[in-house]
Amino acid sequence: MRHIWAFPSLTALSLFQASAASAVPRTRQAINTSSPLALFRTKTRFRTQVQLLSNSATKTTLVEEMVTVDTTSRLAALRSLMKERNLHVYVVPSEDSHASEYIADCDARRTFISGFSGSAGTAIVTLDKAALATDGRYFNQASKQLDSNWYLLKTGMQDVPTWQEWATQEAEGGKLIGVDPQLISSAIAEKLDEDIKNAGGGGLVGIKENLVDLVWGSEQPPRPSNSVFLLGQQYAGKDTAAKLADLRKELDKKKAAGFVLSMLDEIAWLFNLRGSDIAYNPVFFSYAIVTQASATLYIDEAKLTDECKTYLERNKVTIKPYGALFEDSEELARRAEADSKDAKPRKYLISSKGSWALKLALGGNKFVDEVRSPVGDAKAVKNDVELNGMRNCHIRDGAALTEFFAWLEDQLVNQKAQLDEVDAADKLEQIRSKHKDFVGLSFDTISSTGANAAVIHYKPEKGACKIIDPNAIYLCDSGAQYLDGTTDTTRTLHFGTPTAKEKKAYTLVLKGNIALDSVVFPKGTSGFAIDVMARQFLWKYGLDYRHGTGHGVGSFLNVHEGPIGIGTRKQYIDVALAAGNVLSIEPGYYEDEAFGIRIENLAIVKEVKTEHSFGDKPYLGFEHVTMVPYARNLIDETLLTPDEKDWLNRANKKILEKTLGYFENDPLTKAWLLRETQPF
């Protein structure tokens, strides 16, 4: 992992300087930390190298490379604990107690018990079997990381059971299934309990003491407690008081007593605060409760700077300890129970991703309603300041990527340099760090050559990655966090002579990207409805890809942001795209053990003018903000229509206008950019 954070606060900076300096691996160049926007590196890669030298399965806490880990002793220890609690099945989700997709090291329980390090998946352990369920992004990776103790359940494939179905089958005959109730949503838990009992099982049991934590023991990493800083109005565009007023209007519409927030990015957005408790995601461990009369932030107060405390006080936000949330929730439930004797009480709302434990603490179904988070919905519609920030940071980020690709081609082709995938990723990070308002990466850079490009979420590690082959496909999926926005861009290149097959595949993917970027659709249309636009050209040849076409993106927040997206997930049917959304457009094509292709832009959903307005509805379209050229030598022009060539010419003209000025004193990059943006 290559993780950098820079804090725009001298107070926050002083808390990190000592640890940051020691965290830079000696094999890498240290970056100047003298400015307020100093860069901080974690020990992640160094930690990985140390772990590989250890023969103790219990001491190897995380898996960072695609190596197989012997999980025999871990499973034996877990099964012993299961027997003590009369459990036949134990479920280990990927998420933390906040339903985070990306988690802190201390919460990587599924990785620890299974050896699989992908971001999505669920482990199910019985007294004599173990299964790992994950989606198509990770089939290749999981098959390499899981040892012989595990079955791989390929979610979405024909005749393959879901993890819930597999677990339910194993519980037949009155057997109990256990799970940490903080790590599973209430909706999933209640449905699973019903299914287990209907199939003759004993039901689902919430086990407060996490059994994997007990197996992990003293080797489990500590919970982060990093400093939190205030995101200024010039970046946020709206203060917390206004956001709270909007939320309270939604509570009033729903006649709700209040909303209990558990999603970390929603809390960061609502209170205009940012942190670094989870790598690449500028969030911090916290909860919040908002009612018509009060707003309470549950956080370790020591993490807050004086500036944060003053801001929260000015916006009438009370601070309470992080650990007090469940105690306060139980007190709210007791009050609601007392009030219900005289009148029907107003219910508290929690997110549909809220934990089973949280719902139970608040009194269960009698006093709680699960809803799509109104804060999540509001966060997904960016204000004008956030949208302009997205546009601006993508210009700077596009300039960084252009400089990187020009440098990489020169190194491989002209200088005949031997560079591995990590060398390239590190160089890109260094180039990005020069640009205004850079904070860090938004996820681990996917720098992949040849067959590694077919591993959809590949992550290179020094000592185990490949030398970049100039005569093979090179796929780079990367992003950054800037104070004014979050980026995520994928480009696929070839520094030699691509094959006809590679060119055809690339062009079909490019055509899908252009088609989706160009689509116009009525308000109320979901991402599910337009997914086909990106896949249609691949489908004509019987080809496809096993991942979504687009995901929402936060504003200096998580690079994967709900509730919107483009793809075939059920949630994308339920949520319409709206003006102000920012999301990715990223079709791809992958051949295992050969090559992979993906082309990704970020785009703003905007209202567009149309000749007619059927049904008196406004119509929407996309404005893509990514400013990076496409690989000319991978494009088969004979497969492009005149309209597609015109789209490319307009896109290249804009890229040139926005980024050429960065290279007045850089003839190498300037020449590369001019070459790649020549008209078709």
SULVEN-V713259 format. One record per residue. N is the residue number from 0. SS is DSSP state (H for helix, E for strand, C for the rest). PSI is psi in whole degrees, -180 to 180 (999 if undefined). D_FIRST is the distance of its C-alpha to the first C-alpha in whole Angstrom. Layout:
n = [N | N]
ss = [SS | SS]
psi = [PSI | PSI]
d_first = [D_FIRST | D_FIRST]
//
This chain:
n = [0 | 1 | 2 | 3 | 4 | 5 | 6 | 7 | 8 | 9 | 10 | 11 | 12 | 13 | 14 | 15 | 16 | 17 | 18 | 19 | 20 | 21 | 22 | 23 | 24 | 25 | 26 | 27 | 28 | 29 | 30 | 31 | 32 | 33 | 34 | 35 | 36 | 37 | 38 | 39 | 40 | 41 | 42 | 43 | 44 | 45 | 46 | 47 | 48 | 49 | 50 | 51 | 52 | 53 | 54 | 55 | 56 | 57 | 58 | 59 | 60 | 61 | 62 | 63 | 64 | 65 | 66 | 67 | 68 | 69 | 70 | 71 | 72 | 73 | 74 | 75 | 76 | 77 | 78 | 79 | 80 | 81 | 82 | 83 | 84 | 85 | 86 | 87 | 88 | 89 | 90 | 91 | 92 | 93 | 94 | 95 | 96 | 97 | 98 | 99 | 100 | 101 | 102 | 103 | 104 | 105 | 106 | 107 | 108 | 109 | 110 | 111 | 112 | 113 | 114 | 115 | 116 | 117 | 118 | 119 | 120 | 121 | 122 | 123 | 124 | 125 | 126 | 127 | 128 | 129 | 130 | 131 | 132 | 133 | 134 | 135 | 136 | 137 | 138 | 139 | 140 | 141 | 142 | 143 | 144 | 145 | 146 | 147 | 148 | 149 | 150 | 151 | 152 | 153 | 154 | 155 | 156 | 157 | 158 | 159 | 160 | 161 | 162 | 163 | 164 | 165 | 166 | 167 | 168 | 169 | 170 | 171 | 172 | 173 | 174 | 175 | 176 | 177 | 178 | 179 | 180 | 181 | 182 | 183 | 184 | 185 | 186 | 187 | 188 | 189 | 190 | 191 | 192 | 193 | 194 | 195 | 196 | 197 | 198 | 199 | 200 | 201 | 202 | 203 | 204 | 205 | 206 | 207 | 208 | 209 | 210 | 211 | 212 | 213 | 214 | 215 | 216 | 217 | 218 | 219 | 220 | 221 | 222 | 223 | 224 | 225 | 226 | 227 | 228 | 229 | 230 | 231 | 232 | 233 | 234 | 235 | 236 | 237 | 238 | 239 | 240 | 241 | 242 | 243 | 244 | 245 | 246 | 247 | 248 | 249 | 250 | 251 | 252 | 253 | 254 | 255 | 256 | 257 | 258 | 259 | 260 | 261 | 262 | 263 | 264 | 265 | 266 | 267 | 268 | 269 | 270 | 271 | 272 | 273 | 274 | 275 | 276 | 277 | 278 | 279 | 280 | 281 | 282 | 283 | 284 | 285 | 286 | 287 | 288 | 289 | 290 | 291 | 292 | 293 | 294 | 295 | 296 | 297 | 298 | 299 | 300 | 301 | 302 | 303 | 304 | 305 | 306 | 307 | 308 | 309 | 310 | 311 | 312 | 313 | 314 | 315 | 316 | 317 | 318 | 319 | 320 | 321 | 322 | 323 | 324 | 325 | 326 | 327 | 328 | 329 | 330 | 331 | 332 | 333 | 334 | 335 | 336 | 337 | 338 | 339 | 340 | 341 | 342 | 343 | 344 | 345 | 346 | 347 | 348 | 349 | 350 | 351 | 352 | 353 | 354 | 355 | 356 | 357 | 358 | 359 | 360 | 361 | 362 | 363 | 364 | 365 | 366 | 367 | 368 | 369 | 370 | 371 | 372 | 373 | 374 | 375 | 376 | 377 | 378 | 379 | 380 | 381 | 382 | 383 | 384 | 385 | 386 | 387 | 388 | 389 | 390 | 391 | 392 | 393 | 394 | 395 | 396 | 397 | 398 | 399 | 400 | 401 | 402 | 403 | 404 | 405 | 406 | 407 | 408 | 409 | 410 | 411 | 412 | 413 | 414 | 415 | 416 | 417 | 418 | 419 | 420 | 421 | 422 | 423 | 424 | 425 | 426 | 427 | 428 | 429 | 430 | 431 | 432 | 433 | 434 | 435 | 436 | 437 | 438 | 439 | 440 | 441 | 442 | 443 | 444 | 445 | 446 | 447 | 448 | 449 | 450 | 451 | 452 | 453 | 454 | 455 | 456 | 457 | 458 | 459 | 460 | 461 | 462 | 463 | 464 | 465 | 466 | 467 | 468 | 469 | 470 | 471 | 472 | 473 | 474 | 475 | 476 | 477 | 478 | 479 | 480 | 481 | 482 | 483 | 484 | 485 | 486 | 487 | 488 | 489 | 490 | 491 | 492 | 493 | 494 | 495 | 496 | 497 | 498 | 499 | 500 | 501 | 502 | 503 | 504 | 505 | 506 | 507 | 508 | 509 | 510 | 511 | 512 | 513 | 514 | 515 | 516 | 517 | 518 | 519 | 520 | 521 | 522 | 523 | 524 | 525 | 526 | 527 | 528 | 529 | 530 | 531 | 532 | 533 | 534 | 535 | 536 | 537 | 538 | 539 | 540 | 541 | 542 | 543 | 544 | 545 | 546 | 547 | 548 | 549 | 550 | 551 | 552 | 553 | 554 | 555 | 556 | 557 | 558 | 559 | 560 | 561 | 562 | 563 | 564 | 565 | 566 | 567 | 568 | 569 | 570 | 571 | 572 | 573 | 574 | 575 | 576 | 577 | 578 | 579 | 580 | 581 | 582 | 583 | 584 | 585 | 586 | 587 | 588 | 589 | 590 | 591 | 592 | 593 | 594 | 595 | 596 | 597 | 598 | 599 | 600 | 601 | 602 | 603 | 604 | 605 | 606 | 607 | 608 | 609 | 610 | 611 | 612 | 613 | 614 | 615 | 616 | 617 | 618 | 619 | 620 | 621 | 622 | 623 | 624 | 625 | 626 | 627 | 628 | 629 | 630 | 631 | 632 | 633 | 634 | 635 | 636 | 637 | 638 | 639 | 640 | 641 | 642 | 643 | 644 | 645 | 646 | 647 | 648 | 649 | 650 | 651 | 652 | 653 | 654 | 655 | 656 | 657 | 658 | 659 | 660 | 661 | 662 | 663 | 664 | 665 | 666 | 667 | 668 | 669 | 670 | 671 | 672 | 673 | 674 | 675 | 676 | 677 | 678 | 679]
ss = [C | C | C | E | E | C | C | C | C | H | H | H | H | H | H | H | H | H | H | H | H | H | H | C | C | C | C | C | C | C | C | C | C | C | C | C | C | C | C | E | E | C | C | H | H | H | H | H | H | H | H | H | C | C | C | C | C | C | C | C | C | C | C | C | C | C | C | C | C | C | C | H | H | H | H | H | H | H | H | H | H | H | H | H | C | C | C | C | E | E | E | E | C | C | C | C | C | C | C | C | C | C | C | C | H | H | H | C | H | H | H | H | H | H | C | C | C | C | C | C | C | E | E | E | E | E | C | C | C | E | E | E | E | E | C | H | H | H | H | H | H | H | H | H | H | C | C | C | C | C | E | E | E | E | C | C | C | C | C | C | C | C | H | H | H | H | H | H | H | H | C | C | C | C | C | E | E | E | E | C | C | C | C | C | E | H | H | H | H | H | H | H | H | H | H | H | H | H | C | C | C | C | E | E | E | E | C | C | C | C | H | H | H | H | H | H | H | H | H | C | C | C | C | C | C | C | C | E | E | E | C | C | H | H | H | H | C | C | C | H | H | H | H | H | H | H | H | H | H | H | H | H | H | C | C | C | C | E | E | E | E | C | C | H | H | H | H | H | H | H | C | C | E | E | C | C | C | E | C | C | E | C | C | C | C | C | E | E | E | E | E | C | C | C | E | E | E | E | C | C | H | H | H | E | C | H | H | H | H | H | H | H | H | H | C | C | C | E | E | E | C | H | H | H | H | H | H | H | H | H | H | H | H | H | H | H | H | H | H | C | C | C | C | C | C | C | C | E | E | E | E | C | C | C | E | H | H | H | H | H | H | C | C | H | H | H | C | E | E | E | E | C | C | H | H | H | H | H | H | H | C | C | C | H | H | H | H | H | H | H | H | H | H | H | H | H | H | H | H | H | H | H | H | H | H | H | H | H | H | H | H | H | H | H | C | C | C | C | C | E | H | H | H | H | H | H | H | H | H | H | H | H | C | C | C | C | C | E | E | E | E | C | C | C | C | E | E | E | E | H | H | H | H | H | C | C | C | C | C | C | C | C | C | C | C | C | E | C | C | C | C | C | E | E | E | E | E | E | C | E | E | E | C | C | E | E | C | C | E | E | E | E | E | E | C | C | C | C | C | H | H | H | H | H | H | H | H | H | H | H | H | H | H | H | H | H | H | H | C | C | E | E | C | C | C | E | H | H | H | H | C | H | H | H | H | H | H | H | H | C | C | C | C | C | C | C | C | C | C | E | E | E | C | C | C | C | C | C | C | C | E | E | E | E | E | E | C | C | C | H | H | H | H | H | C | E | C | C | C | C | C | E | E | E | E | C | C | E | E | E | E | C | C | C | E | E | E | E | C | E | E | E | E | E | E | E | E | E | C | C | C | C | C | H | H | H | C | C | E | E | E | E | E | E | C | C | C | C | C | C | C | H | H | H | C | C | H | H | H | C | C | H | H | H | H | H | H | H | H | H | H | H | H | H | H | H | H | H | H | H | H | H | H | C | C | C | H | H | H | H | H | H | H | H | H | H | C | C | C | C]
psi = [138 | 102 | 121 | 138 | 139 | 132 | 130 | 45 | 122 | -31 | -47 | -38 | -43 | -26 | -18 | -17 | -45 | -48 | -33 | -42 | -40 | -13 | -10 | 118 | 142 | -20 | -4 | 154 | 128 | 147 | 143 | 130 | 26 | -17 | 163 | -28 | 48 | 158 | 138 | 136 | 141 | 174 | 19 | -50 | -41 | -41 | -41 | -44 | -39 | -42 | -35 | -18 | -9 | 137 | -3 | 118 | -35 | -18 | -16 | 91 | -33 | 157 | 115 | -16 | 167 | 67 | 154 | 132 | 135 | 111 | 10 | -49 | -34 | -45 | -38 | -43 | -40 | -43 | -33 | -43 | -36 | -43 | -40 | -27 | 13 | 36 | 136 | -26 | 141 | 132 | 133 | 98 | 168 | -30 | 165 | -169 | -3 | 12 | 32 | 137 | -46 | 136 | 163 | 157 | -36 | -18 | 6 | 57 | -42 | -38 | -45 | -46 | -26 | -26 | -9 | 126 | 8 | 161 | -13 | 135 | 160 | 133 | 137 | 121 | 127 | -177 | -14 | 3 | 167 | 138 | 149 | 121 | 131 | 170 | 180 | -21 | -25 | 9 | -48 | -48 | -46 | -38 | -25 | -28 | -28 | 137 | -173 | -6 | -13 | 143 | 142 | 117 | 109 | 93 | 132 | -13 | 151 | 136 | 14 | 124 | 153 | 167 | -33 | -42 | -42 | -45 | -41 | -42 | -39 | -17 | 0 | 147 | 27 | 15 | 152 | 144 | 132 | 153 | 150 | 117 | -12 | -12 | 7 | 141 | 154 | -41 | -45 | -42 | -45 | -40 | -41 | -43 | -43 | -44 | -40 | -47 | -38 | -28 | 5 | 11 | 173 | -15 | 179 | 134 | 129 | 120 | 107 | -37 | 117 | 123 | -33 | -37 | -39 | -38 | -42 | -42 | -141 | -14 | -8 | 131 | 151 | 157 | 132 | 150 | 58 | 160 | 149 | 143 | 162 | 132 | 119 | 158 | -30 | -17 | -39 | -36 | -11 | 134 | 168 | -37 | -43 | -39 | -40 | -38 | -42 | -42 | -41 | -31 | -40 | -39 | -39 | -42 | -38 | 2 | 46 | 151 | -30 | 177 | 129 | 115 | 132 | -15 | 126 | -38 | -31 | -40 | -44 | -43 | -45 | -39 | 6 | 44 | 154 | 152 | -159 | 35 | -24 | 129 | 133 | -13 | 116 | 59 | 174 | 151 | 124 | 165 | 171 | 150 | 127 | 125 | -179 | -25 | -16 | 162 | 124 | 128 | 122 | 109 | 153 | 110 | -26 | -19 | -17 | 132 | 166 | -36 | -42 | -46 | -42 | -42 | -46 | -42 | -42 | -31 | 16 | 48 | 127 | 144 | 131 | 160 | 146 | -43 | -6 | -7 | -48 | -36 | -44 | -36 | -42 | -36 | -39 | -39 | -40 | -41 | -41 | -37 | -42 | -41 | -28 | -14 | -26 | -30 | 164 | 119 | 151 | 141 | 156 | 145 | 141 | 159 | 151 | -13 | 1 | 150 | 157 | -41 | -40 | -44 | -42 | -39 | -33 | 0 | 4 | -161 | -28 | -32 | 5 | 137 | 136 | 129 | 162 | 128 | 124 | -28 | -41 | -42 | -45 | -41 | -34 | -19 | 101 | 145 | 176 | -37 | -44 | -40 | -43 | -36 | -41 | -45 | -47 | -43 | -28 | -26 | -49 | -42 | -38 | -40 | -40 | -45 | -40 | -45 | -41 | -48 | -38 | -44 | -46 | -44 | -44 | -43 | -44 | -41 | -48 | -43 | -9 | 36 | 149 | 101 | 134 | 177 | -34 | -40 | -45 | -45 | -41 | -39 | -42 | -42 | -42 | -40 | -44 | -39 | -14 | -18 | 153 | 138 | 16 | 134 | -44 | -170 | 156 | -9 | 169 | 127 | 130 | 96 | 108 | 133 | 143 | -127 | -27 | -25 | -17 | -11 | 107 | -43 | 49 | 144 | 114 | 148 | 139 | 132 | -15 | 2 | 179 | 154 | 135 | 126 | 114 | -13 | 19 | 164 | 141 | 122 | 128 | 112 | 114 | 164 | 167 | 159 | 124 | 157 | -28 | 8 | 175 | 136 | 157 | 109 | 136 | 132 | 142 | 129 | 167 | 124 | 6 | -132 | 107 | 156 | 164 | -36 | -44 | -41 | -41 | -46 | -45 | -44 | -37 | -39 | -43 | -42 | -39 | -39 | -45 | -43 | -44 | -39 | -29 | -10 | 145 | 135 | 152 | 151 | 138 | -6 | 139 | 165 | -27 | -39 | -28 | 2 | -37 | -27 | -37 | -25 | -15 | -39 | -34 | -42 | -34 | -24 | 12 | 28 | 163 | -176 | 150 | 52 | 167 | 164 | -24 | 150 | 153 | 156 | 135 | 169 | 102 | 53 | -154 | 139 | -23 | 115 | 129 | 178 | 1 | 164 | 173 | 120 | -166 | 8 | 147 | -38 | -26 | -16 | -37 | -19 | 117 | 149 | 148 | 152 | 132 | -14 | 149 | 126 | 167 | 155 | 109 | 68 | 161 | 179 | 138 | 134 | 114 | 138 | 17 | -73 | 167 | 149 | 133 | 140 | 118 | 128 | 154 | 144 | 145 | 132 | 129 | 158 | 138 | 153 | 133 | 158 | -38 | 171 | 72 | 132 | 14 | 33 | 144 | 154 | 148 | 159 | -167 | 147 | 104 | 139 | -7 | 132 | 62 | 131 | 167 | 161 | 103 | -40 | -6 | -2 | 124 | 99 | -24 | -18 | -5 | 142 | 165 | -39 | -38 | -39 | -38 | -40 | -46 | -41 | -41 | -40 | -45 | -37 | -42 | -42 | -45 | -46 | -39 | -29 | -16 | -35 | -19 | -14 | 26 | -33 | 23 | 81 | -31 | -53 | -38 | -45 | -41 | -45 | -44 | -39 | -46 | -17 | 15 | 144 | 149 | 999]
d_first = [0 | 4 | 6 | 10 | 13 | 16 | 19 | 23 | 25 | 26 | 26 | 23 | 22 | 24 | 22 | 19 | 20 | 20 | 17 | 15 | 17 | 16 | 13 | 12 | 12 | 15 | 15 | 13 | 16 | 16 | 17 | 20 | 20 | 24 | 24 | 24 | 21 | 19 | 15 | 13 | 10 | 8 | 9 | 6 | 6 | 10 | 10 | 9 | 12 | 14 | 14 | 15 | 18 | 19 | 22 | 22 | 21 | 21 | 19 | 16 | 15 | 12 | 11 | 8 | 10 | 13 | 16 | 18 | 19 | 22 | 23 | 27 | 27 | 25 | 27 | 30 | 29 | 28 | 32 | 34 | 33 | 33 | 37 | 38 | 37 | 39 | 36 | 36 | 33 | 30 | 27 | 23 | 22 | 18 | 19 | 19 | 23 | 22 | 21 | 18 | 16 | 13 | 13 | 12 | 12 | 15 | 16 | 14 | 18 | 18 | 15 | 17 | 20 | 20 | 17 | 16 | 12 | 13 | 13 | 17 | 20 | 22 | 23 | 27 | 28 | 32 | 34 | 34 | 31 | 28 | 27 | 23 | 24 | 21 | 22 | 22 | 19 | 18 | 21 | 20 | 16 | 18 | 21 | 19 | 17 | 20 | 23 | 27 | 27 | 26 | 27 | 25 | 27 | 26 | 26 | 29 | 30 | 34 | 36 | 32 | 33 | 30 | 29 | 31 | 34 | 33 | 33 | 36 | 38 | 37 | 38 | 42 | 45 | 44 | 40 | 38 | 34 | 32 | 29 | 28 | 30 | 27 | 24 | 27 | 28 | 32 | 33 | 31 | 33 | 36 | 36 | 35 | 37 | 40 | 39 | 39 | 42 | 44 | 43 | 45 | 42 | 42 | 39 | 36 | 36 | 33 | 32 | 31 | 30 | 27 | 27 | 24 | 23 | 26 | 25 | 22 | 24 | 23 | 20 | 18 | 16 | 18 | 18 | 17 | 19 | 18 | 21 | 22 | 23 | 26 | 25 | 28 | 31 | 31 | 27 | 28 | 31 | 33 | 34 | 33 | 37 | 37 | 34 | 36 | 39 | 38 | 37 | 40 | 42 | 40 | 41 | 44 | 44 | 43 | 45 | 42 | 42 | 39 | 35 | 33 | 29 | 26 | 24 | 21 | 21 | 25 | 25 | 23 | 25 | 29 | 29 | 27 | 24 | 21 | 18 | 14 | 15 | 12 | 9 | 10 | 13 | 16 | 18 | 19 | 21 | 24 | 27 | 30 | 34 | 36 | 40 | 42 | 43 | 40 | 36 | 34 | 31 | 29 | 27 | 27 | 29 | 27 | 24 | 26 | 28 | 31 | 31 | 29 | 32 | 35 | 33 | 33 | 37 | 38 | 37 | 38 | 35 | 36 | 33 | 33 | 31 | 28 | 30 | 33 | 32 | 33 | 36 | 37 | 37 | 39 | 42 | 41 | 42 | 45 | 47 | 46 | 48 | 51 | 51 | 51 | 55 | 56 | 54 | 52 | 48 | 46 | 43 | 39 | 37 | 33 | 30 | 31 | 27 | 29 | 28 | 31 | 32 | 32 | 35 | 37 | 36 | 38 | 41 | 40 | 41 | 44 | 43 | 39 | 39 | 35 | 35 | 32 | 31 | 33 | 30 | 28 | 31 | 31 | 28 | 27 | 30 | 29 | 32 | 33 | 31 | 28 | 29 | 30 | 26 | 25 | 27 | 26 | 23 | 23 | 25 | 23 | 20 | 22 | 23 | 20 | 19 | 23 | 22 | 19 | 21 | 24 | 22 | 21 | 24 | 26 | 24 | 24 | 28 | 29 | 28 | 27 | 24 | 21 | 18 | 15 | 13 | 10 | 13 | 14 | 10 | 10 | 14 | 14 | 12 | 14 | 17 | 16 | 16 | 20 | 21 | 23 | 21 | 18 | 16 | 12 | 10 | 11 | 8 | 6 | 8 | 10 | 12 | 14 | 18 | 21 | 21 | 17 | 18 | 20 | 17 | 16 | 13 | 12 | 8 | 9 | 8 | 10 | 13 | 13 | 13 | 16 | 18 | 19 | 22 | 24 | 27 | 24 | 23 | 19 | 17 | 15 | 14 | 12 | 13 | 14 | 15 | 18 | 21 | 23 | 21 | 18 | 17 | 16 | 18 | 18 | 20 | 21 | 23 | 25 | 26 | 29 | 31 | 30 | 32 | 35 | 33 | 29 | 31 | 33 | 30 | 28 | 31 | 32 | 28 | 29 | 33 | 31 | 29 | 32 | 34 | 32 | 32 | 35 | 36 | 39 | 39 | 41 | 40 | 39 | 37 | 34 | 31 | 32 | 35 | 34 | 31 | 34 | 34 | 31 | 31 | 35 | 35 | 33 | 35 | 38 | 37 | 36 | 32 | 29 | 26 | 24 | 22 | 24 | 25 | 24 | 22 | 23 | 21 | 21 | 22 | 19 | 18 | 16 | 16 | 18 | 21 | 24 | 27 | 27 | 26 | 27 | 28 | 30 | 28 | 31 | 30 | 30 | 34 | 35 | 33 | 34 | 33 | 34 | 34 | 32 | 29 | 26 | 24 | 22 | 25 | 23 | 25 | 24 | 25 | 24 | 25 | 24 | 24 | 25 | 23 | 21 | 22 | 21 | 23 | 21 | 23 | 23 | 27 | 29 | 32 | 35 | 39 | 40 | 44 | 46 | 50 | 50 | 49 | 50 | 50 | 50 | 46 | 44 | 41 | 38 | 36 | 32 | 31 | 28 | 27 | 24 | 25 | 24 | 27 | 27 | 27 | 31 | 31 | 30 | 32 | 35 | 38 | 41 | 39 | 38 | 41 | 43 | 41 | 37 | 38 | 39 | 36 | 34 | 36 | 36 | 32 | 32 | 35 | 33 | 30 | 32 | 34 | 31 | 29 | 31 | 32 | 29 | 29 | 33 | 32 | 30 | 32 | 29 | 27 | 31 | 32 | 29 | 29 | 33 | 33 | 31 | 33 | 36 | 38 | 39]
//
